[in-house]
Amino acid sequence: MEHALRVRRRAQTAREIHVAAIELCQELGLEAVTTEAISSRAGISLRTFFNYFPNKEAAIVHRPPDFPEAAAKEFAEGNGSLLEDLRGLLVAHLAQIDANRKGGLVIQALLRNNPGLKNAHEACMRCLIKELAAILVTRLDPDTHHLADILAVVVVCAIKDALESWLVDEDRLLSDSIDEILVNLKQLGLVLR
């Protein structure tokens, strides 16, 4: 219980730092934002900032949440098709994402125009792919871990595309995006047959 509370507090602090960084980017522009300004806006010390993020770019991009442990376990023990059980994992993962379209649009614009942020974002995506591959391999033959790696890349790319669609369509629900991911994965499977 205490461990779970620490994890939630840590996630909340990271989110507050991220929100402060985004707000400052909107107000001042990326170049004018400093780690000191982010720390001050978030109400933390500079030392605490560096306990969470190595630089302002990482704070702005903010690594997506991990796949929930309970959902990963349920996926690993699932009896449905890989695709059906993957849906549950994706629903649990995307439910953690802040439904702030405005902040997401700001990040999207910043990523388009700043190579340093693109690099930080790509590093976050590599971590997410690695985490997903480790989850996927629990359902695949361990000797085919390379297939889990490939599937993780495809799924994370599909998540990214679905989130981008969700960001620009105010009437779209995240659940619609999840269903779109699954439809695309089914179509990819048919193409590869």
C-alpha positions as a LaTeX table, in Angstrom:
\begin{tabular}{lrrr}
\hline
Residue & $x$ (\AA) & $y$ (\AA) & $z$ (\AA) \\
\hline
Met1 & 0.00 & 0.00 & 0.00 \\
Glu2 & 2.75 & 2.44 & 0.94 \\
His3 & 4.67 & 1.57 & $-2.24$ \\
Ala4 & 1.58 & 2.23 & $-4.38$ \\
Leu5 & 1.08 & 5.59 & $-2.67$ \\
Arg6 & 4.72 & 6.57 & $-3.35$ \\
Val7 & 4.32 & 5.57 & $-7.00$ \\
Arg8 & 1.15 & 7.66 & $-7.33$ \\
Arg9 & 2.80 & 10.66 & $-5.63$ \\
Arg10 & 5.83 & 10.36 & $-7.89$ \\
Ala11 & 3.62 & 10.18 & $-10.98$ \\
Gln12 & 1.64 & 13.20 & $-9.78$ \\
Thr13 & 4.79 & 15.25 & $-9.21$ \\
Ala14 & 6.11 & 14.32 & $-12.65$ \\
Arg15 & 2.77 & 15.35 & $-14.16$ \\
Glu16 & 2.86 & 18.70 & $-12.30$ \\
Ile17 & 6.37 & 19.38 & $-13.61$ \\
His18 & 5.22 & 18.49 & $-17.13$ \\
Val19 & 2.18 & 20.78 & $-16.90$ \\
Ala20 & 4.36 & 23.63 & $-15.62$ \\
Ala21 & 6.77 & 23.10 & $-18.54$ \\
Ile22 & 3.94 & 23.13 & $-21.10$ \\
Glu23 & 2.36 & 26.25 & $-19.58$ \\
Leu24 & 5.70 & 28.05 & $-19.73$ \\
Cys25 & 6.20 & 27.01 & $-23.35$ \\
Gln26 & 2.80 & 28.46 & $-24.20$ \\
Glu27 & 3.56 & 31.70 & $-22.35$ \\
Leu28 & 7.23 & 32.26 & $-23.18$ \\
Gly29 & 8.15 & 30.00 & $-26.05$ \\
Leu30 & 10.45 & 26.99 & $-25.80$ \\
Glu31 & 13.73 & 28.89 & $-26.02$ \\
Ala32 & 12.89 & 31.12 & $-23.03$ \\
Val33 & 11.90 & 28.22 & $-20.76$ \\
Thr34 & 14.52 & 27.14 & $-18.23$ \\
Thr35 & 14.66 & 24.30 & $-15.72$ \\
Glu36 & 14.69 & 26.95 & $-13.00$ \\
Ala37 & 11.46 & 28.49 & $-14.31$ \\
Ile38 & 9.82 & 25.07 & $-14.58$ \\
Ser39 & 10.87 & 24.19 & $-11.02$ \\
Ser40 & 9.55 & 27.47 & $-9.69$ \\
Arg41 & 6.21 & 27.11 & $-11.52$ \\
Ala42 & 5.83 & 23.53 & $-10.26$ \\
Gly43 & 6.67 & 24.60 & $-6.69$ \\
Ile44 & 9.67 & 22.31 & $-6.35$ \\
Ser45 & 13.41 & 22.74 & $-5.96$ \\
Leu46 & 15.76 & 22.51 & $-8.91$ \\
Arg47 & 17.26 & 19.41 & $-7.29$ \\
Thr48 & 13.82 & 17.78 & $-7.20$ \\
Phe49 & 13.34 & 18.68 & $-10.88$ \\
Phe50 & 16.51 & 16.77 & $-11.76$ \\
Asn51 & 15.31 & 13.78 & $-9.71$ \\
Tyr52 & 12.48 & 13.50 & $-12.23$ \\
Phe53 & 13.85 & 14.79 & $-15.53$ \\
Pro54 & 17.36 & 15.20 & $-16.98$ \\
Asn55 & 16.47 & 18.43 & $-18.85$ \\
Lys56 & 13.64 & 20.72 & $-19.89$ \\
Glu57 & 13.03 & 18.76 & $-23.10$ \\
Ala58 & 12.28 & 15.59 & $-21.15$ \\
Ala59 & 9.93 & 17.51 & $-18.86$ \\
Ile60 & 8.08 & 18.98 & $-21.83$ \\
Val61 & 7.75 & 15.66 & $-23.66$ \\
His62 & 7.10 & 13.66 & $-20.45$ \\
Arg63 & 7.30 & 9.92 & $-20.91$ \\
Pro64 & 3.92 & 8.28 & $-21.43$ \\
Pro65 & 2.65 & 6.31 & $-18.46$ \\
Asp66 & 3.76 & 2.72 & $-18.07$ \\
Phe67 & 1.34 & $-0.01$ & $-18.99$ \\
Pro68 & $-0.58$ & $-0.70$ & $-15.76$ \\
Glu69 & 0.81 & $-3.70$ & $-13.89$ \\
Ala70 & $-2.63$ & $-5.26$ & $-13.33$ \\
Ala71 & $-3.52$ & $-4.92$ & $-17.02$ \\
Ala72 & $-0.18$ & $-6.42$ & $-18.07$ \\
Lys73 & $-0.79$ & $-9.37$ & $-15.74$ \\
Glu74 & $-4.32$ & $-9.82$ & $-17.09$ \\
Phe75 & $-2.94$ & $-9.75$ & $-20.64$ \\
Ala76 & $-0.27$ & $-12.34$ & $-19.79$ \\
Glu77 & $-2.88$ & $-14.65$ & $-18.27$ \\
Gly78 & $-5.54$ & $-13.95$ & $-20.91$ \\
Asn79 & $-7.49$ & $-16.70$ & $-22.62$ \\
Gly80 & $-8.87$ & $-14.65$ & $-25.51$ \\
Ser81 & $-7.18$ & $-13.96$ & $-28.78$ \\
Leu82 & $-4.02$ & $-11.93$ & $-28.62$ \\
Leu83 & $-5.86$ & $-9.03$ & $-30.26$ \\
Glu84 & $-8.83$ & $-9.16$ & $-27.86$ \\
Asp85 & $-6.59$ & $-9.23$ & $-24.82$ \\
Leu86 & $-4.39$ & $-6.50$ & $-26.32$ \\
Arg87 & $-7.49$ & $-4.29$ & $-26.42$ \\
Gly88 & $-7.81$ & $-4.55$ & $-22.64$ \\
Leu89 & $-4.16$ & $-3.63$ & $-22.20$ \\
Leu90 & $-4.52$ & $-0.61$ & $-24.51$ \\
Val91 & $-7.71$ & 0.57 & $-22.81$ \\
Ala92 & $-5.96$ & 0.47 & $-19.43$ \\
His93 & $-2.91$ & 2.25 & $-20.81$ \\
Leu94 & $-4.74$ & 5.03 & $-22.64$ \\
Ala95 & $-7.08$ & 5.60 & $-19.68$ \\
Gln96 & $-4.04$ & 7.01 & $-17.86$ \\
Ile97 & $-3.36$ & 9.64 & $-20.48$ \\
Asp98 & $-4.50$ & 13.10 & $-19.55$ \\
Ala99 & $-7.48$ & 14.00 & $-21.71$ \\
Asn100 & $-6.12$ & 17.52 & $-22.21$ \\
Arg101 & $-6.30$ & 18.02 & $-25.95$ \\
Lys102 & $-4.99$ & 21.59 & $-25.70$ \\
Gly103 & $-1.77$ & 20.47 & $-23.99$ \\
Gly104 & $-1.42$ & 17.63 & $-26.47$ \\
Leu105 & $-1.75$ & 20.02 & $-29.38$ \\
Val106 & 0.92 & 22.28 & $-27.87$ \\
Ile107 & 3.30 & 19.33 & $-27.54$ \\
Gln108 & 2.51 & 18.23 & $-31.10$ \\
Ala109 & 3.36 & 21.72 & $-32.43$ \\
Leu110 & 6.54 & 21.87 & $-30.34$ \\
Leu111 & 7.65 & 18.45 & $-31.64$ \\
Arg112 & 7.19 & 19.58 & $-35.24$ \\
Asn113 & 9.44 & 22.59 & $-34.79$ \\
Asn114 & 12.16 & 21.44 & $-32.38$ \\
Pro115 & 14.67 & 18.68 & $-33.13$ \\
Gly116 & 15.75 & 18.48 & $-29.46$ \\
Leu117 & 12.20 & 17.71 & $-28.42$ \\
Lys118 & 11.85 & 15.16 & $-31.22$ \\
Asn119 & 14.89 & 13.33 & $-29.88$ \\
Ala120 & 13.50 & 13.33 & $-26.34$ \\
His121 & 10.14 & 12.11 & $-27.63$ \\
Glu122 & 11.74 & 9.31 & $-29.65$ \\
Ala123 & 13.68 & 8.19 & $-26.56$ \\
Cys124 & 10.39 & 8.00 & $-24.64$ \\
Met125 & 8.81 & 5.98 & $-27.42$ \\
Arg126 & 11.73 & 3.53 & $-27.42$ \\
Cys127 & 11.20 & 2.97 & $-23.69$ \\
Leu128 & 7.47 & 2.39 & $-24.26$ \\
Ile129 & 8.20 & $-0.05$ & $-27.10$ \\
Lys130 & 10.64 & $-1.98$ & $-24.91$ \\
Glu131 & 8.07 & $-2.17$ & $-22.10$ \\
Leu132 & 5.31 & $-3.34$ & $-24.45$ \\
Ala133 & 7.59 & $-5.94$ & $-26.07$ \\
Ala134 & 8.32 & $-7.40$ & $-22.62$ \\
Ile135 & 4.57 & $-7.66$ & $-22.00$ \\
Leu136 & 3.85 & $-9.16$ & $-25.42$ \\
Val137 & 6.52 & $-11.84$ & $-25.05$ \\
Thr138 & 4.53 & $-13.24$ & $-22.10$ \\
Arg139 & 1.97 & $-14.44$ & $-24.67$ \\
Leu140 & 4.38 & $-15.45$ & $-27.42$ \\
Asp141 & 6.97 & $-18.19$ & $-27.58$ \\
Pro142 & 10.07 & $-16.85$ & $-25.78$ \\
Asp143 & 12.18 & $-17.97$ & $-28.73$ \\
Thr144 & 10.32 & $-15.49$ & $-30.92$ \\
His145 & 11.03 & $-12.38$ & $-28.84$ \\
His146 & 11.92 & $-10.56$ & $-32.06$ \\
Leu147 & 8.25 & $-10.89$ & $-33.08$ \\
Ala148 & 7.25 & $-9.21$ & $-29.81$ \\
Asp149 & 9.70 & $-6.40$ & $-30.63$ \\
Ile150 & 8.19 & $-5.93$ & $-34.10$ \\
Leu151 & 4.62 & $-6.07$ & $-32.82$ \\
Ala152 & 5.45 & $-3.56$ & $-30.07$ \\
Val153 & 6.80 & $-1.10$ & $-32.65$ \\
Val154 & 3.67 & $-1.51$ & $-34.78$ \\
Val155 & 1.33 & $-1.09$ & $-31.80$ \\
Val156 & 3.11 & 1.99 & $-30.46$ \\
Cys157 & 3.04 & 3.55 & $-33.94$ \\
Ala158 & $-0.68$ & 2.77 & $-34.12$ \\
Ile159 & $-1.19$ & 4.33 & $-30.68$ \\
Lys160 & 0.68 & 7.46 & $-31.81$ \\
Asp161 & $-1.43$ & 7.77 & $-34.98$ \\
Ala162 & $-4.68$ & 7.18 & $-33.09$ \\
Leu163 & $-3.77$ & 9.79 & $-30.47$ \\
Glu164 & $-2.93$ & 12.30 & $-33.19$ \\
Ser165 & $-6.38$ & 11.72 & $-34.72$ \\
Trp166 & $-7.99$ & 12.10 & $-31.29$ \\
Leu167 & $-6.14$ & 15.37 & $-30.66$ \\
Val168 & $-7.50$ & 17.12 & $-33.74$ \\
Asp169 & $-11.08$ & 15.79 & $-33.60$ \\
Glu170 & $-12.88$ & 17.23 & $-30.56$ \\
Asp171 & $-15.82$ & 14.85 & $-31.05$ \\
Arg172 & $-13.63$ & 11.76 & $-31.06$ \\
Leu173 & $-13.35$ & 9.56 & $-27.97$ \\
Leu174 & $-10.17$ & 7.78 & $-26.96$ \\
Ser175 & $-12.11$ & 4.51 & $-27.07$ \\
Asp176 & $-12.73$ & 5.14 & $-30.78$ \\
Ser177 & $-8.98$ & 5.46 & $-31.20$ \\
Ile178 & $-8.41$ & 2.10 & $-29.50$ \\
Asp179 & $-10.91$ & 0.43 & $-31.80$ \\
Glu180 & $-9.17$ & 2.05 & $-34.77$ \\
Ile181 & $-5.84$ & 0.60 & $-33.61$ \\
Leu182 & $-7.34$ & $-2.89$ & $-33.46$ \\
Val183 & $-8.97$ & $-2.59$ & $-36.88$ \\
Asn184 & $-5.63$ & $-1.48$ & $-38.34$ \\
Leu185 & $-3.81$ & $-4.39$ & $-36.66$ \\
Lys186 & $-6.38$ & $-6.86$ & $-38.05$ \\
Gln187 & $-5.96$ & $-5.38$ & $-41.53$ \\
Leu188 & $-2.19$ & $-5.60$ & $-41.23$ \\
Gly189 & $-2.52$ & $-9.27$ & $-40.28$ \\
Leu190 & $-4.63$ & $-9.91$ & $-43.37$ \\
Val191 & $-2.16$ & $-8.11$ & $-45.62$ \\
Leu192 & 0.70 & $-10.20$ & $-44.24$ \\
Arg193 & $-1.08$ & $-13.53$ & $-44.85$ \\
\hline
\end{tabular}
